[in-house]
Amino acid sequence: MSTSIRPSRIAEILSLIAFSVLTVLAISKKQISVFYIIYLLWIDELLKTIFDFLKGRFKPQSILNLSNYKRLVRGRFFMLFIYFVFIIVFFGFMLDWKSQDIIIGNFEILMFKNVWFNFSVFSFLAREIAEYFYEQSPHPSAHHNLSKGIVTLHLSIIFGIFIWAFVTGRFFEIDFDFGNYSSALAILPFLIIKFVFEIMEIKGRHDQNRI
């Protein structure tokens, strides 16, 4: 049994650390919103799906059931497209439509003009490139619609509205308004969920590929 740390796993761990640090920095600089974190989680899943597609396109000989693999990838793309529309319309604009500053900030995130957001995306991209070239599993499998990353996105969308309502003072008409720190407080649960589920996913893949 190999005890060395695989390059792909190192990339996963470094990406998670970078995501956590950059998110905390974005919070400290007040350059973050609920849309920021949910859209970032969506892009993370999109990149995973794109590289799953590339593996199926350029490494088909290593995949045991190619037709099922492609079906999973197509299903992920379709689901992520539905999520994209919902996230952009609801979290990007409708949720904070009365706050011009937040709307402008969300638009800058959408157009990749937020430096903290862009660095996080780059860390995800670097991780996927490393995993693509240093894949250790002899028969890679596609991420499915119940992967821990997708579960994280599900939970973020489900609880996002409630967390936003609570920290902005819109929960049962009770004033819990935290002022300028509302967005920052709303992000912390998402950061914790992402960190926990990502660690579980990394450990699961490491155990599966262990030889």
N, C-alpha and C positions, 0 to 999 in steps of 0.2 A: 504494500500500500504506500502510495506516494505521500509524503508529508510536506512537500514544498508548496508554497503558495503560488497558484496559477496566475499568469499575467492578466487574464480576463477578470479574475476575482479581485486582484489589486486595483484594476481599473474601476470596478464596481464600487469598491470601498472608497477610493479617492473621489469618485463622482458624488457619492452620498455625503462625504465630508464637505466637499466643495459646495454642494447644494445647501447644506445646513448653515455653513459659515456665511455664504452669500445672502441667504434669506435673513439671517440675523442682522447682517450689515444693512440690508435694505430696510429692515424694520427700524433700525437705529437712525437711518437717514430719512425715515418716513417716506420712502419711495415704493410703497407696497400697498396692495389692496387685496380684497377677497378675489377679485378677478385675476390679479397677478398670480396668486398661488394655484388657483384652479386651472387657469390657462397653461401654466408651467407644467402641471401634472399631466395635462392633456398632451402637450408637446412631447413630454417624456414617453408616453405610450405611443404616440405617432412615430417617433424615431425607432422605437423597438419594432414596430410593425413594418416600417420601411426596410429595416435591416433583415427582418424575417423574410420579406419579399426578395431582397437581394440574395439571400442564401438559397432560396428556392429557385431563383433565376440562374445563378452562377455556380451553385454547389449542389445540383440536384442528385448527384450520384451518392451523396452522403446521407440522404433523407430516405427513411424506410418506406413511408407511405406518402408519396409526393402529392397525390390527389387530395388526400385528407389535409395535408400540410397547407396546400394552396387554398382549400376551402376555409380553414381557420384564418388565414391571412385576409382573404376577401371579407369574411365576416367581421374581422377587426376593423378593417378600413370603413366598412359601412357603418358600424356602430360609432366609430370615432367621428365620422362625418355628421351624424345626428347630434352627437355631443357638441361638436364644434358650433353648429348653428345655435344650440341652446345656450352654450356658455357665452358666446359673443353677444347674442341678443339680450339675454337675461342678466348675467353677471357683469357683462361689459358695459351695458347702457341702462337697462330698465331699473336695476337695483338701486342705482345712485343717480338717477336722471336729474334730480334737483341739485346735485352738487357738481358744479361746472369743473372745479379743480380735479375731482376724482374722475370724471368723464374724460377730461383731457389726458390725465395720467394713464387711464386705461387705453386710450387711443394710441398713446406713445408706446405702451407695452405691445399692443397689437402690431404696430409698425416697427418693432424692434429698435426703439429709441431709448429704452431704459437699460443702462449699462449693467446693473445688477442682474436683471432678467437675462440679458444676452450672455453674460458670463455663465450663468446657470445652464442655459441651453447648450453652450459650448462644452461644458463639462459632461452633459448627457451625450452629446455627439462624439466626444473623445472616447467615452466609455463604450459606445456601440461600435466604433471603428476598431478599438482594441479587441472587443469580443469577436468581431467578424474575422480578424486576422489571426487571433490566438485562440480560437474555439477549440476546446479540449475534448468535448463530447464527440464520439465517432458518429453519432446519429442525432444531430441537433433537432429540436422540436420547436414549433412555432408557439409564441405566446397565445394563450387562449382567452376567451372572453370572461373567464373567472380567475384570471391570474391575480396575484396580490397587488400588482400595479393598477389593474382595473378596479379591484375592490377598493383601493385607496381613492380612486377617482369617484367611484360610486358614493362612498362615505362623504367625500368632500362636497359633492353636489347636494346630497341629502341634508347634511347638517349645515352647509354653507349659509342657507337662508336663515336658519334659526340662530346661528351664531352671530350673523350680521345684525339681525333684528334685536338680539339681546344687547350687544355692545353699543348699538346706536340709539338705544332707548325706545325701540319700537316693539318691545315684547309685552304683550297684554297691556299696552298703554301705560306701562310703568316706566318712569324715567331712569334708565340705566346708562345714560349718555356719558361716555368717557372722553368726549371731546376729541382732541387730536390723536389720542392713543387708541381710538376705536378700531381702526384697521389693524394696528399692530397686535392688539389683543385677539382679534378675530383670526389672525394667521397662526398663532401658536398651536392651537389644536391640530391644524392641518400639518404643521411641521412635525409634531409628535407622531401623528398617524403615518405619515410618509416614512419617517425614520424607522419606526417599528416594523412596518410591513416590508420595507426594503431590506432590512436586516434578515427577516424571515425568508424572503425570496432568495437572497444571496446564499444563505445557509442551505436552503433546500436544493439549489442548483449545485452547490459544492458537494453535498452529500450524494446527490444523484450521479455526478460525474467522477466521484472518487474511485481510484483504481488501486 
